[in-house]
Amino acid sequence: MLIETLSVAAGEAAPTTQFGFMEAMEEGGPVAWSILAIMIIMSVGSFYILITKYFEQNKVMKEYRTNRAAFWRAGSMKEGATKFEKNSAWRQLVDDGIRAGEESDKMSDSLESHDWLHGTLARSEASINAKLAGGLPFLATVGATAPFVGLLGTVIGIYRALIKIGASGSASIDQVAGPVGEALIMTAIGLLVAVPAVFAYNYLQSRNRTIAAMLSGFSTDLQANITSHGQVRPAIVTTPAKGATTAPAKSAATAPASPSTASTTTIKKA
């Protein structure tokens, strides 16, 4: 009976230690809070770049698919430029091409004129691609460094645990659990910040490569059109209007094929 009474009294007198996220952060002190703040900034910045770049890329791709046919059907390149939004990537490429074409006409050497036009369009492409790539280095940096920032918190947590053990002379759970818990939390946070940043970087890079290919093809078409003074234009495949009837196959076979329909590039009559 006496032993039971003493055991109950000792249990009531022993301090209860609670462990959780806030307790672990308080155990870590200013260093832990500083590392957590850095992680939050990294995470918020990563998601901000992902969302803004996603919508920016969507706008560029949608504008090209929507206005490409209308641009090439315009009477002149200056008229076609109005089909694109002002200050858009495609409008910038067209305007640069028009200015380069006007300057190249002043050159007597056709090879120099071609090189000038090609170089101008290439610089315009590079400028657009660089703008689209803005913010991606931040994602790459977060993906590469966030685990190490979390590891720093882990190392500091383990260090504090060892200091407590050395000071007390015993490795009781109350003295070790707090710092070790802080260390594990920092490692987990570092991974949670890094993994989405890496996925976002690769996803946006893939979409940027798609846009770069679209820019390259459009630039090639522009160069051919400017060099030929509007004679060469890419073939625009149109969908027949609703309710429109197509000519019988037999009649189409008897009609002579024209060079403009037989090739992938249409030649506009001067």
C-alpha positions as CSV (number, residue, x, y, z in Angstrom):
1,M,0.0,0.0,0.0
2,L,2.8,2.4,0.9
3,I,4.6,1.6,-2.3
4,E,1.5,2.3,-4.4
5,T,1.0,5.6,-2.6
6,L,4.5,6.7,-3.3
7,S,4.3,5.7,-7.0
8,V,1.1,7.8,-7.4
9,A,2.7,10.8,-5.6
10,A,5.8,10.6,-7.8
11,G,3.7,10.4,-11.0
12,E,1.7,13.5,-9.9
13,A,4.9,15.4,-9.1
14,A,6.7,14.5,-12.3
15,P,6.4,17.3,-14.9
16,T,4.6,16.3,-18.1
17,T,6.4,17.2,-21.3
18,Q,4.4,17.8,-24.4
19,F,6.0,17.4,-27.9
20,G,4.6,18.8,-31.1
21,F,5.5,21.2,-33.9
22,M,5.3,24.4,-31.8
23,E,7.2,22.8,-28.9
24,A,9.9,21.6,-31.3
25,M,10.2,25.1,-32.8
26,E,10.4,26.7,-29.4
27,E,13.0,24.2,-28.5
28,G,15.0,25.2,-31.6
29,G,14.9,28.8,-30.7
30,P,15.7,31.7,-33.2
31,V,17.7,29.4,-35.5
32,A,14.7,27.1,-36.0
33,W,12.3,30.0,-36.6
34,S,14.7,31.6,-39.0
35,I,15.1,28.4,-41.1
36,L,11.3,28.0,-41.1
37,A,10.9,31.6,-42.3
38,I,13.3,30.9,-45.2
39,M,11.4,27.7,-46.1
40,I,8.1,29.6,-46.2
41,I,9.6,32.3,-48.4
42,M,10.9,29.6,-50.8
43,S,7.6,27.8,-50.9
44,V,5.5,30.9,-51.5
45,G,7.9,32.1,-54.2
46,S,7.8,28.8,-55.9
47,F,4.0,28.6,-56.1
48,Y,3.8,32.2,-57.2
49,I,6.2,31.6,-60.1
50,L,4.4,28.4,-61.1
51,I,1.0,30.1,-61.2
52,T,2.0,33.3,-63.0
53,K,4.2,31.5,-65.5
54,Y,1.5,28.9,-66.3
55,F,-1.0,31.6,-67.2
56,E,1.6,33.6,-69.1
57,Q,2.5,30.5,-71.2
58,N,-1.2,29.7,-71.7
59,K,-1.7,33.3,-73.1
60,V,1.2,33.0,-75.5
61,M,0.1,29.6,-76.9
62,K,-3.6,30.5,-77.1
63,E,-2.9,33.7,-79.0
64,Y,-0.8,32.0,-81.6
65,R,-3.3,29.2,-82.2
66,T,-6.2,31.7,-82.4
67,N,-4.7,34.4,-84.6
68,R,-2.2,32.6,-86.8
69,A,-4.6,32.0,-89.6
70,A,-6.0,35.5,-89.6
71,F,-2.4,36.9,-89.7
72,W,-1.4,35.0,-92.8
73,R,-4.7,35.8,-94.5
74,A,-4.1,39.6,-94.1
75,G,-3.3,41.7,-97.1
76,S,0.1,42.8,-95.8
77,M,2.3,42.0,-92.8
78,K,1.6,45.3,-91.2
79,E,-2.1,44.6,-91.4
80,G,-1.6,41.1,-90.1
81,A,0.4,42.4,-87.1
82,T,-2.8,44.1,-85.8
83,K,-4.3,40.6,-85.4
84,F,-2.0,40.1,-82.4
85,E,-2.2,41.9,-79.1
86,K,0.0,44.9,-78.7
87,N,3.2,44.1,-76.7
88,S,2.6,40.4,-77.1
89,A,5.4,38.0,-78.0
90,W,4.0,37.4,-81.5
91,R,3.5,41.1,-82.2
92,Q,7.1,41.8,-81.1
93,L,8.4,39.2,-83.5
94,V,6.3,40.5,-86.4
95,D,7.3,44.1,-85.7
96,D,11.0,43.3,-85.4
97,G,10.7,41.3,-88.7
98,I,9.0,44.3,-90.5
99,R,11.7,46.7,-89.3
100,A,14.5,44.3,-90.2
101,G,12.9,43.8,-93.7
102,E,12.9,47.5,-94.3
103,E,16.5,47.8,-93.3
104,S,17.6,44.8,-95.3
105,D,16.1,46.3,-98.5
106,K,18.7,49.1,-98.2
107,M,21.6,46.6,-98.4
108,S,23.0,45.8,-101.9
109,D,24.3,42.4,-101.0
110,S,21.6,39.8,-100.8
111,L,23.6,37.5,-98.6
112,E,24.2,40.3,-96.0
113,S,20.5,41.2,-96.3
114,H,19.5,37.6,-95.5
115,D,21.9,37.4,-92.6
116,W,20.7,40.7,-91.2
117,L,17.0,39.6,-91.3
118,H,17.9,36.2,-89.8
119,G,19.9,37.7,-87.0
120,T,17.2,40.2,-86.1
121,L,14.6,37.5,-85.9
122,A,16.9,35.3,-83.9
123,R,17.6,38.1,-81.4
124,S,13.9,38.7,-81.1
125,E,13.2,35.0,-80.4
126,A,16.0,34.9,-77.8
127,S,14.5,38.0,-76.1
128,I,11.1,36.4,-75.9
129,N,12.5,33.1,-74.6
130,A,14.5,34.8,-72.0
131,K,11.4,36.6,-70.8
132,L,9.4,33.4,-70.6
133,A,12.3,31.7,-68.7
134,G,12.3,34.5,-66.0
135,G,11.7,33.0,-62.5
136,L,12.7,29.5,-63.5
137,P,16.2,29.9,-62.0
138,F,14.6,30.6,-58.6
139,L,12.7,27.3,-58.9
140,A,15.9,25.5,-59.7
141,T,17.6,27.2,-56.8
142,V,14.9,26.2,-54.4
143,G,14.8,22.6,-55.6
144,A,18.6,22.3,-55.1
145,T,19.0,24.2,-51.8
146,A,15.8,23.6,-49.8
147,P,16.8,20.1,-48.7
148,F,20.2,21.4,-47.5
149,V,18.5,24.2,-45.6
150,G,16.3,21.6,-43.9
151,L,19.5,19.6,-43.3
152,L,21.0,22.6,-41.6
153,G,18.0,22.5,-39.2
154,T,18.6,18.8,-38.7
155,V,22.2,19.2,-37.8
156,I,21.5,22.1,-35.4
157,G,18.8,20.0,-33.7
158,I,21.1,17.0,-33.3
159,Y,23.8,19.3,-32.0
160,R,21.5,20.7,-29.3
161,A,20.4,17.2,-28.3
162,L,24.0,16.2,-27.8
163,I,24.8,19.3,-25.8
164,K,21.8,18.5,-23.5
165,I,22.9,15.0,-23.1
166,G,26.5,16.0,-22.3
167,A,25.3,18.7,-19.8
168,S,22.9,16.3,-17.9
169,G,25.1,13.2,-18.1
170,S,22.1,11.1,-19.1
171,A,20.2,10.5,-22.3
172,S,16.6,10.6,-21.1
173,I,13.8,10.9,-23.5
174,D,12.8,14.3,-22.2
175,Q,16.1,15.8,-23.0
176,V,16.5,14.3,-26.4
177,A,13.1,14.1,-28.0
178,G,12.6,17.9,-28.4
179,P,15.8,18.6,-30.4
180,V,15.5,15.4,-32.4
181,G,11.9,16.2,-33.2
182,E,12.9,19.6,-34.4
183,A,15.6,18.0,-36.6
184,L,13.1,15.6,-38.2
185,I,10.6,18.4,-38.8
186,M,13.2,20.6,-40.5
187,T,14.2,17.7,-42.8
188,A,10.5,17.1,-43.8
189,I,9.9,20.8,-44.4
190,G,13.0,21.0,-46.6
191,L,11.7,18.1,-48.8
192,L,8.2,19.4,-48.9
193,V,9.5,22.7,-50.3
194,A,12.0,21.2,-52.7
195,V,9.9,18.5,-54.4
196,P,7.1,20.8,-55.7
197,A,9.8,23.3,-56.9
198,V,11.5,20.7,-59.0
199,F,8.3,19.5,-60.5
200,A,7.3,23.0,-61.3
201,Y,10.6,23.8,-62.9
202,N,10.5,20.7,-65.2
203,Y,6.9,21.4,-66.1
204,L,7.4,25.0,-67.0
205,Q,10.6,24.2,-68.9
206,S,8.8,21.7,-71.0
207,R,6.1,24.2,-71.9
208,N,8.8,26.8,-72.7
209,R,10.4,24.4,-75.1
210,T,7.1,24.0,-76.9
211,I,6.7,27.7,-77.2
212,A,10.3,28.1,-78.4
213,A,9.5,25.6,-81.2
214,M,6.4,27.6,-82.2
215,L,8.5,30.8,-82.2
216,S,11.1,29.2,-84.4
217,G,8.6,28.0,-86.9
218,F,6.8,31.3,-87.1
219,S,10.1,33.1,-87.4
220,T,11.1,30.9,-90.4
221,D,7.7,31.7,-92.1
222,L,8.2,35.4,-91.4
223,Q,11.7,35.3,-93.0
224,A,10.5,33.5,-96.1
225,N,7.6,36.0,-96.5
226,I,9.7,39.0,-96.0
227,T,12.5,37.8,-98.3
228,S,10.0,37.0,-101.1
229,H,8.2,40.3,-100.6
230,G,5.0,38.7,-99.5
231,Q,4.9,36.0,-102.2
232,V,5.6,33.0,-99.9
233,R,3.1,32.1,-97.2
234,P,2.6,29.0,-95.2
235,A,-0.3,26.7,-96.0
236,I,-3.2,27.4,-93.7
237,V,-5.5,24.4,-93.2
238,T,-9.0,25.5,-92.7
239,T,-12.0,23.6,-91.4
240,P,-15.1,23.6,-93.8
241,A,-17.9,25.7,-92.5
242,K,-20.8,23.9,-90.8
243,G,-23.3,22.7,-93.4
244,A,-20.9,23.2,-96.3
245,T,-20.8,20.5,-98.9
246,T,-17.7,19.1,-100.4
247,A,-17.1,18.4,-104.1
248,P,-17.5,14.7,-105.3
249,A,-14.3,12.8,-105.3
250,K,-14.7,12.0,-109.0
251,S,-15.0,15.6,-110.1
252,A,-12.0,16.5,-107.9
253,A,-9.9,13.9,-109.6
254,T,-10.6,15.3,-113.1
255,A,-9.6,18.8,-112.1
256,P,-6.0,19.6,-112.8
257,A,-3.8,20.1,-109.7
258,S,-2.3,23.5,-109.4
259,P,1.2,24.1,-108.0
260,S,-0.2,26.1,-105.1
261,T,-2.4,23.2,-103.8
262,A,0.1,20.5,-104.5
263,S,2.8,22.0,-102.3
264,T,2.8,22.8,-98.6
265,T,3.6,26.4,-99.4
266,T,1.2,28.7,-101.2
267,I,2.5,31.3,-103.7
268,K,0.5,34.5,-103.8
269,K,0.2,36.0,-107.2
270,A,2.0,39.3,-107.6
